[in-house]
């Protein structure tokens, strides 16, 4: 179960420390990918983005960057941004603070970014004050749900088309689990908003 559009009240209450969207950026959409880089998937994503002259931000798991440095290098060389998604995809709800911060630091030795997204979107409010001085914490306004293997891909597409607007931060996943849905939805999403004149920017 997931919520396609982040609740407005949650965004309002946490906007001081968390970035949910950039509504002032009219005519722009910010596509993001979590959990890669994966050699079987990420290069396909890069090719699709290239067809639409789209820039995206990839929140990378440090262990995947360590295992697949050539894929990580490719996404940066093709003009996309990268962000920190911890080294081991840790939940910020049940990982002790010291271990969580250490894992973020371990990832950043490879990713070298001031952008951070907590895996699963889970982070304790008490942890934010330790992370915010060093990183821009990026959440999202639209969650594609491409990871839901029981989901219907046309419904996933309808959801992202319905909820995306000026300045939306949209989450996809360049992972094996999400691949079938994501690779169906992504080009159709890009085509739809390209025809409406939107630009796809990195964070």
Secondary structure, DSSP 8 states (H G I E B T S, - for coil): ---SB--HHHHHHHTTTEE-B-TTSTTEEEEEEES---TTTHHHHHHHHHHTT--EEEEE-HHHHHH-HHHHHHHHHTT-EEEE--SS---BTTS-HHHHHHHHHHHHHHH--SEE--GGG-B-HHHHHHHTTT-EEE--SEE--TT-TTS-HHHHHHHHHHH--TTBEEEEE-STTTHHHHHHHHHHHHHHHHHTT-EE---
